[in-house]
């Protein structure tokens, strides 16, 4: 079995960018807290964790949080509150009873502690969960980082490297989601949020069964597929270095333990070391590395509730790849910087400090861990030394909390001459997000590449990414010149578990809609279950332009008269 390459190619990427060439506006838009936004519920729905959050209405939410506020005045009520939340989960049909009870037990201590410390009013909590029509969440009020007063250097438009100039080949891995309980022949269409497992049962006559290498369903991967992917990647080399942006564990988020998370971190790290040899690997932390999922307390939270249990193990396992100073900031907040080669630096960000789902940010969401201010310090030093910088992280910046995303956009604009690559994962799709100059919002200043997942979750082929980067020579731009995505065609692979399959090599078309449909096919790694036309097409193009969270609303105002957000919810969730 082997993974087959799908060439980007740069020509196709440029054609898709042409589709996005209509300016969003003529000036830098002002944040407006009064506009409808995509809520926590839509983000959870987009990730398809399997809970029917939309059954939670505004009145029910406010009653629930009013009861919680009163009950949590006393620690002795925590047990009663947990039971009540579990019952609410069951009665509102948010998930199956077993899953409701297990996830309530897993989340209750950390969530209740964060809720107690946040002093959140019911209207604020429900604004976060249900939407701004249910209240306001001033706890996420706008805030600004401090940029140095040193003037921005003149912008030099990038130029292609000379023919024959050296290139670097960079392997990019993201969203492995290894499921230890994957079971061949089990039901791929179970009622739980994750299927193809020992507990999923046997498929009925009208259900799919879990395949040998994986399944087109809400299923993650067996270890054999992860190892086969690494074997294939090793053969496809040589590589100059590797970026790896997290999400190791499976989506069984209701039944995970710290011991299990650390075991899976260790197994996958050592598997990468074994198959890729002495290559330098630069990891970033995904939102699934912790348990409960998305739970990443900022460094001001100490003791057993802190993330030290996770960061310390990461530092131990990643020590062969990272120098001591990088391990120090990794232990502090899950981020670091390293010189990759003379003239090129990588910054690995902990994007969980920008995530709407990280409920610890209810306590304080203003630049958690001082990470963005630290990033500015690194970029300013690199600018002064003439270094180029690549940024890696898990969650794309356009999906972050509004103020975090807004400040990150400022930073990309200020240091556009220094930042020559941004690399993310998380969505499981092959896509990107654009950044534009703040003065006119018409000149592109950067692109965040979003690589597809190794896991099949949901309804995808496994895949990994290869970036071709301007190489190691004096004056190199260090820009991405091209990229390829290697995929495993599950349909063919599962027919012959020990066999191979043919490459998927789509041809390029210059007709706009045909180019977009080809992009749609590549976005899903060659397995598309639904067509994308009309509002879906416009929504996806808008997403590709949205390096900042609020830009979906800007598209809405300028082109759709209020229907855009609805289209986004239907298409992306």
VOGU-3710 file (C-alpha; in Angstrom, 3 decimals, decimal comma):
1> xxxxxxxxxx> 0,000/0,000/0,000  1,255/3,511/-0,755  0,127/7,112/-0,513  -0,339/8,753/-3,933  0,612/12,391/-4,605  -1,843/15,069/-5,652  0,192/18,021/-7,036  -0,974/21,409/-5,751  -0,110/22,851/-8,328  0,838/26,495/-8,032
11> xxxxxxxxxx> -1,098/27,228/-11,208  -4,279/25,809/-9,697  -3,710/27,770/-6,480  -3,314/30,972/-8,485  -6,511/30,230/-10,429  -8,434/29,770/-7,197  -6,981/33,028/-5,865  -8,371/34,752/-8,947  -11,815/33,654/-7,784  -11,097/35,517/-4,546
21> xxxxxxxxxx> -9,916/38,765/-6,158  -12,978/40,929/-5,417  -11,915/43,336/-2,622  -13,669/42,933/0,700  -13,562/46,637/1,387  -11,616/49,790/0,859  -10,486/50,403/4,404  -9,603/48,469/7,558  -12,977/47,573/9,120  -13,828/48,455/12,706
31> xxxxxxxxxx> -14,779/45,706/15,154  -18,479/45,721/15,855  -19,644/43,724/18,858  -23,233/44,160/17,755  -23,037/42,052/14,618  -24,147/38,441/14,685  -21,128/36,130/14,951  -20,390/32,465/14,551  -20,884/31,030/18,018  -19,161/28,394/20,083
41> xxxxxxxxxx> -21,895/26,019/18,943  -21,128/26,467/15,257  -17,419/25,903/15,887  -18,197/22,684/17,778  -20,570/21,674/14,991  -17,894/22,335/12,390  -15,603/19,868/14,147  -18,443/17,320/14,307  -17,719/16,087/17,808  -21,121/14,405/17,764
51> xxxxxxxxxx> -23,083/16,416/20,339  -26,348/18,060/19,296  -25,566/21,440/20,888  -28,275/23,252/18,901  -30,955/21,778/21,173  -29,768/24,234/23,815  -32,042/27,298/23,487  -31,443/30,736/24,984  -34,070/30,505/27,797  -32,949/26,996/28,771
61> xxxxxxxxxx> -29,315/28,138/28,767  -30,015/31,135/31,053  -32,028/29,059/33,508  -29,292/26,443/33,570  -26,513/28,960/34,230  -28,563/30,840/36,837  -28,962/27,573/38,745  -25,247/26,887/38,291  -24,256/30,337/39,608  -26,301/29,859/42,767
71> xxxxxxxxxx> -25,302/26,249/43,282  -21,577/26,850/42,809  -21,449/29,313/45,680  -20,856/26,181/47,740  -18,345/23,454/46,852  -20,604/20,826/48,409  -23,058/21,358/45,555  -20,577/20,412/42,823  -21,692/16,778/42,828  -25,341/17,805/42,475
81> xxxxxxxxxx> -24,477/20,264/39,721  -22,574/17,587/37,814  -25,505/15,197/38,064  -27,908/17,911/36,922  -25,736/18,752/33,902  -25,543/15,062/33,002  -29,318/14,753/33,183  -29,737/17,892/31,072  -27,398/16,413/28,448  -29,556/13,272/28,310
91> xxxxxxxxxx> -32,948/15,013/28,323  -31,881/17,521/25,655  -30,579/14,616/23,548  -27,145/16,192/23,245  -25,649/12,671/23,099  -26,313/9,064/24,082  -26,824/8,499/27,839  -23,504/6,686/28,319  -21,575/9,440/26,555  -23,430/12,179/28,486
101> xxxxxxxxxx> -22,568/10,646/31,842  -18,929/9,965/30,969  -18,245/13,381/29,475  -19,917/15,141/32,423  -17,701/13,225/34,832  -14,579/13,970/32,793  -15,206/17,701/32,327  -16,880/18,620/35,585  -13,938/19,490/37,879  -11,988/21,687/35,467
111> xxxxxxxxxx> -15,064/23,313/33,926  -16,656/24,102/37,290  -13,382/25,568/38,594  -13,017/27,759/35,502  -16,656/28,827/35,825  -16,177/29,756/39,473  -13,085/31,826/38,703  -14,589/33,523/35,652  -17,453/35,294/37,481  -19,459/34,880/34,266
121> xxxxxxxxxx> -23,061/36,134/34,310  -25,686/33,778/32,787  -26,267/36,180/29,883  -22,509/36,217/29,126  -22,175/32,430/29,301  -25,162/31,973/27,020  -23,920/34,595/24,591  -20,784/32,477/24,270  -22,687/29,200/23,884  -25,849/30,143/21,969
131> xxxxxxxxxx> -24,949/33,428/20,279  -24,973/37,175/20,732  -28,748/37,284/20,404  -28,791/35,654/23,855  -26,601/38,279/25,541  -23,161/39,884/25,497  -19,860/38,349/26,542  -17,769/41,304/27,641  -15,327/38,847/29,163  -13,914/38,624/25,629
141> xxxxxxxxxx> -13,740/42,403/25,268  -11,322/43,839/22,672  -7,680/44,134/23,672  -4,500/45,157/21,866  -0,907/44,007/21,848  1,870/46,608/21,838  3,868/46,892/18,625  7,289/48,568/18,768  7,535/52,163/17,577  10,258/51,167/15,139
151> xxxxxxxxxx> 8,978/52,019/11,624  8,008/49,175/9,326  10,687/48,668/6,652  9,735/49,385/3,036  7,877/46,484/1,456  9,851/44,625/-1,212  7,609/42,601/-3,538  8,724/38,962/-3,678  10,387/37,735/-6,845  10,764/34,144/-8,051
161> xxxxxxxxxx> 14,093/32,460/-7,307  16,580/32,073/-10,130  16,348/28,856/-12,153  18,269/26,087/-10,444  18,249/27,799/-7,024  18,258/25,344/-4,091  14,913/24,245/-2,658  14,017/22,748/0,715  11,576/19,828/0,911  9,506/20,051/4,081
171> xxxxxxxxxx> 7,272/17,227/5,290  4,110/18,412/7,046  2,050/16,157/9,333  -1,145/17,089/11,140  -4,261/15,589/12,765  -3,197/11,955/13,110  -6,009/10,997/15,537  -4,893/7,450/16,250  -7,638/5,284/17,753  -6,291/2,475/19,939
181> xxxxxxxxxx> -9,755/0,869/19,940  -10,171/0,739/16,142  -11,687/-2,642/15,240  -11,922/-4,037/11,693  -15,467/-5,170/10,925  -17,129/-3,089/13,655  -19,937/-0,678/12,803  -18,869/2,477/10,993  -22,364/3,967/11,483  -22,875/3,735/15,248
191> xxxxxxxxxx> -24,742/6,302/17,399  -21,668/7,449/19,336  -19,597/10,486/18,283  -16,826/8,067/17,201  -17,324/4,681/15,513  -15,284/1,777/14,105  -14,367/0,757/17,660  -14,710/-2,328/19,838  -17,683/-0,700/21,575  -19,399/0,256/18,286
201> xxxxxxxxxx> -20,907/-3,208/17,865  -21,407/-5,180/14,668  -22,948/-3,465/11,638  -26,522/-4,280/10,674  -27,427/-5,187/7,098  -27,700/-1,519/6,048  -24,595/-0,242/7,873  -20,974/-0,001/6,795  -18,231/-2,051/8,434  -14,852/-0,656/9,491
211> xxxxxxxxxx> -12,230/-1,323/6,798  -8,712/-2,647/7,297  -6,941/0,689/6,697  -9,741/3,050/7,749  -13,320/4,047/6,928  -15,285/6,834/5,295  -17,277/7,716/8,386  -16,905/9,331/11,813  -13,938/7,042/12,464  -10,264/7,645/13,241
221> xxxxxxxxxx> -7,276/5,511/12,216  -5,716/2,244/13,326  -2,010/2,394/14,169  -1,107/0,310/11,093  -2,303/3,126/8,809  -0,322/5,755/10,725  2,804/3,594/10,512  2,250/2,882/6,819  1,927/6,612/6,193  5,272/7,244/7,943
231> xxxxxxxxxx> 6,930/4,446/5,975  5,608/5,993/2,767  6,779/9,467/3,814  10,252/8,122/4,560  10,437/6,592/1,061  9,162/9,794/-0,555  12,001/11,808/0,984  14,664/12,963/1,497  13,370/15,781/3,667  15,165/18,812/5,021
241> xxxxxxxxxx> 12,970/19,006/8,132  9,432/18,256/9,368  6,580/20,407/10,721  4,048/18,510/12,841  1,007/20,420/14,124  -0,610/18,072/16,582  -3,871/16,294/17,369  -2,568/12,835/18,208  -5,479/11,190/20,114  -8,785/9,972/18,711
251> xxxxxxxxxx> -12,148/11,734/19,040  -13,369/9,645/21,980  -13,284/12,822/24,037  -15,766/11,539/26,632  -13,544/8,698/27,883  -9,934/9,903/27,766  -7,447/9,957/30,649  -4,168/11,772/31,197  -2,336/8,440/31,227  -3,831/7,522/27,855
261> xxxxxxxxxx> -3,016/10,916/26,309  0,613/10,741/27,444  0,957/7,148/26,244  -0,317/8,080/22,769  1,956/11,137/22,653  4,938/8,905/23,456  4,013/6,136/20,994  3,488/8,492/18,026  6,570/10,623/18,816  8,795/7,552/18,922
271> xxxxxxxxxx> 7,164/6,145/15,794  8,066/9,351/13,946  11,619/9,186/15,301  11,977/5,552/14,214  10,732/6,045/10,662  12,181/9,490/9,918  15,529/8,907/11,581  17,666/11,887/12,544  15,465/14,462/10,828  14,635/17,557/12,872
281> xxxxxxxxxx> 10,929/17,656/13,669  9,280/20,873/14,881  5,975/20,075/16,628  3,035/22,262/17,652  0,317/21,413/20,170  -3,163/20,449/18,986  -6,430/20,949/20,869  -6,877/17,183/21,388  -3,591/16,624/23,242  -5,139/17,570/26,587
291> xxxxxxxxxx> -7,962/15,972/28,508  -10,595/17,230/28,848  -10,309/18,185/25,184  -9,576/21,901/24,566  -8,647/22,379/28,240  -5,467/24,473/28,279  -5,211/26,649/31,395  -2,939/29,678/30,987  0,269/29,614/33,087  -1,362/31,539/35,967
301> xxxxxxxxxx> -3,253/28,315/36,809  -0,974/26,198/39,025  -1,013/22,765/40,626  -2,814/19,696/39,350  -5,191/21,746/37,161  -2,319/23,249/35,164  -0,981/21,798/31,900  2,397/20,887/33,392  1,528/17,169/33,203  1,330/17,529/29,407
311> xxxxxxxxxx> 4,073/20,100/28,701  6,688/18,277/30,804  6,150/15,007/28,927  6,275/16,826/25,594  9,579/18,398/26,617  10,988/14,968/27,530  9,841/13,315/24,307  10,780/16,201/22,007  14,173/16,897/23,581  16,040/15,196/20,659
321> xxxxxxxxxx> 14,540/17,809/18,320  14,553/21,031/20,362  17,268/23,027/22,187  17,044/23,762/25,905  15,715/27,336/25,533  12,844/26,078/23,354  12,061/23,364/25,902  11,919/26,041/28,605  9,146/28,051/26,921  7,433/24,787/25,897
331> xxxxxxxxxx> 7,191/23,811/29,572  5,910/27,294/30,433  3,155/27,732/27,842  3,415/25,196/25,029  5,193/27,489/22,529  8,808/27,994/21,430  11,156/29,268/18,709  14,143/27,573/17,041  16,644/28,488/14,335  16,034/25,912/11,579
341> xxxxxxxxxx> 18,947/27,010/9,388  21,044/30,192/9,271  18,589/32,858/8,136  15,426/30,864/8,893  13,587/30,635/12,215  10,438/28,716/13,118  7,952/29,872/15,759  5,590/27,229/17,132  2,465/28,791/18,670  0,050/27,238/21,151
351> xxxxxxxxxx> -3,145/28,114/19,310  -5,282/26,752/22,155  -4,826/30,180/23,733  -6,918/31,617/20,894  -9,599/28,913/20,844  -13,258/29,597/21,625  -13,580/26,061/23,002  -10,882/26,555/25,650  -13,198/27,375/28,577  -10,246/28,490/30,749
361> xxxxxxxxxx> -10,215/31,666/28,658  -13,461/32,623/30,405  -11,173/33,551/33,317  -8,958/35,825/31,207  -8,669/35,810/27,423  -6,305/38,797/27,053  -3,175/37,428/25,331  -2,986/34,263/27,463  0,585/33,392/28,497  1,690/36,706/26,926
371> xxxxxxxxxx> 2,250/34,641/23,780  1,517/37,268/21,110  3,700/39,849/22,851  6,457/37,231/22,963  5,904/36,599/19,230  6,354/40,306/18,506  9,639/40,277/20,429  10,885/37,306/18,372  9,813/38,888/15,070  11,409/42,233/15,874
381> xxxxxxxxxx> 14,714/40,522/16,693  14,494/38,503/13,468  13,740/41,638/11,444  16,846/43,314/12,858  18,991/40,251/12,050  17,527/39,788/8,575  16,040/36,384/9,431  12,988/34,947/7,727  10,364/33,351/9,986  7,914/30,473/9,544
391> xxxxxxxxxx> 4,978/30,249/11,973  3,401/26,875/12,741  0,348/26,111/14,851  -2,710/23,902/14,984  -5,849/26,081/14,763  -5,893/28,517/11,796  -5,926/32,170/12,961  -9,159/32,950/11,129  -10,992/30,517/13,443  -9,728/32,107/16,661
401> xxxxxxxxxx> -11,425/34,413/19,153  -12,058/37,744/17,474  -9,611/39,887/19,468  -6,832/37,309/19,270  -7,352/36,974/15,513  -7,492/40,776/15,136  -4,140/41,220/16,913  -2,517/38,381/14,982  -3,626/40,101/11,755  -1,892/43,298/12,949
411> xxxxxxxxxx> 1,306/41,326/13,570  1,243/39,675/10,128  0,829/43,110/8,537  3,640/44,721/10,539  6,130/41,911/9,872  5,107/40,914/6,348  8,734/41,248/5,228  9,891/38,807/7,902  7,108/36,182/8,031  7,399/34,113/4,854
421> xxxxxxxxxx> 5,327/31,073/5,782  2,363/30,163/8,004  1,365/26,515/8,434  -1,701/25,130/10,241  -4,039/22,112/10,372  -7,175/21,435/12,489  -9,900/21,636/9,817  -8,871/18,268/8,283  -9,255/19,920/4,858  -6,803/21,097/2,193
431> xxxxxxxxxx> -7,356/24,862/2,180  -5,841/28,238/3,114  -6,654/31,677/4,543  -5,464/34,976/3,070  -4,157/38,131/4,777  -4,389/41,588/3,233  -2,822/44,973/3,916  -4,779/46,846/6,560  -4,801/50,130/4,633  -6,818/48,979/1,618
441> xxxxxxxxxx> -7,589/45,276/2,236  -6,708/44,633/-1,436  -2,979/43,734/-1,458  -2,185/40,218/-0,250  0,532/40,215/2,444  0,457/36,580/3,497  -1,235/33,212/3,348  -1,858/30,653/6,070  -1,621/27,192/4,513  -4,037/24,692/6,079
451> xxxxxxxxxx> -2,949/21,119/5,443  -5,296/18,113/5,304  -5,492/15,514/8,056  -3,897/12,108/8,282  -7,139/10,810/9,842  -10,257/9,957/7,838  -12,514/11,834/10,310  -15,039/12,604/8,842  -15,555/10,932/5,444  -12,055/11,688/4,113
461> xxxxxxxxxx> -9,062/9,889/2,655  -5,916/9,921/4,823  -3,267/12,340/3,602  -0,100/14,301/4,322  1,494/17,406/2,847  4,855/18,240/1,230  6,016/21,864/0,920  8,709/23,001/-1,510  10,362/26,070/0,014  12,935/28,492/-1,411
471> xxxxxxxxxx> 16,139/26,873/-0,181  19,194/27,475/1,935  21,279/30,124/0,152  22,143/33,774/0,694  19,181/36,018/-0,136  16,617/33,196/-0,110  13,047/34,359/0,408  12,119/31,113/2,229  8,662/31,376/0,622  6,584/28,312/-0,264
481> xxxxxxxxxx> 7,088/27,698/-3,991  4,734/24,751/-4,388  3,144/21,923/-2,423  1,813/18,411/-2,924  -0,673/16,336/-0,965  -0,198/12,585/-0,767  -3,387/10,599/-0,175  -4,430/7,028/0,459  -7,465/5,980/-1,593  -9,337/3,924/1,014
491> xxxxxxxxxx> -11,808/2,483/-1,463  -9,015/0,794/-3,399  -6,766/0,057/-0,418  -9,470/-1,746/1,569  -10,257/-4,031/-1,402  -6,697/-5,361/-1,267  -5,315/-4,780/2,263  -1,819/-5,871/1,205  -1,931/-4,346/-2,270  -1,377/-0,947/-3,825
501> xxxxxxxxxx> -3,367/1,511/-5,891  -3,034/3,996/-8,722  -2,225/7,681/-8,307  -4,861/10,368/-8,406  -3,598/13,018/-10,805  -6,375/15,441/-11,770  -5,807/17,713/-14,744  -5,911/21,471/-14,518  -8,650/23,513/-16,195  -8,671/27,235/-16,835
511> xxxxxxxxxx> -12,480/27,570/-16,593  -13,305/29,234/-13,258  -16,044/26,864/-12,097  -14,170/23,778/-13,226  -11,079/25,032/-11,397  -13,142/25,594/-8,270  -14,706/22,133/-8,467  -11,220/20,688/-8,853  -10,149/22,634/-5,773  -13,233/21,277/-3,947
521> xxxxxxxxxx> -12,150/17,744/-4,898  -8,585/18,356/-3,704  -9,829/20,064/-0,528  -11,447/16,755/0,513  -8,399/14,687/-0,500  -10,175/13,019/-3,369  -13,333/11,871/-1,611  -16,268/14,265/-2,010  -19,714/13,250/-0,773  -21,597/16,432/-1,750
531> xxxxxxxxxx> -21,232/18,964/-4,609  -20,453/22,628/-3,887  -22,295/25,260/-5,943  -23,963/28,647/-5,443  -23,923/29,725/-1,774  -21,564/26,891/-0,832  -19,037/28,004/-3,446  -19,222/31,654/-2,400  -18,914/30,697/1,259  -15,790/28,621/0,686
541> xxxxxxxxxx> -14,155/31,381/-1,350  -14,943/33,823/1,447  -13,426/31,446/4,007  -10,232/31,275/1,950  -9,988/35,069/2,161  -10,688/35,180/5,893  -7,403/35,305/7,749  -9,263/37,258/10,430  -12,329/35,944/12,249  -14,589/38,955/11,649
551> xxxxxxxxxx> -14,186/38,891/7,859  -17,038/36,428/7,395  -19,318/39,174/8,723  -17,641/41,649/6,331  -18,508/39,354/3,411  -22,039/39,170/4,794  -22,487/42,946/4,916  -20,972/43,661/1,535  -22,532/40,927/-0,571  -25,301/38,946/1,056
561> xxxxxxxxxx> -27,431/41,321/3,097  -27,350/39,091/6,159  -27,588/35,646/4,533  -23,870/34,908/4,506  -23,552/33,777/8,123  -26,419/31,359/7,573  -24,687/29,996/4,492  -21,443/29,608/6,435  -23,189/27,607/9,136  -24,784/25,256/6,612
571> xxx> -21,605/24,744/4,604  -18,825/24,612/7,171  -20,574/22,872/10,070
//
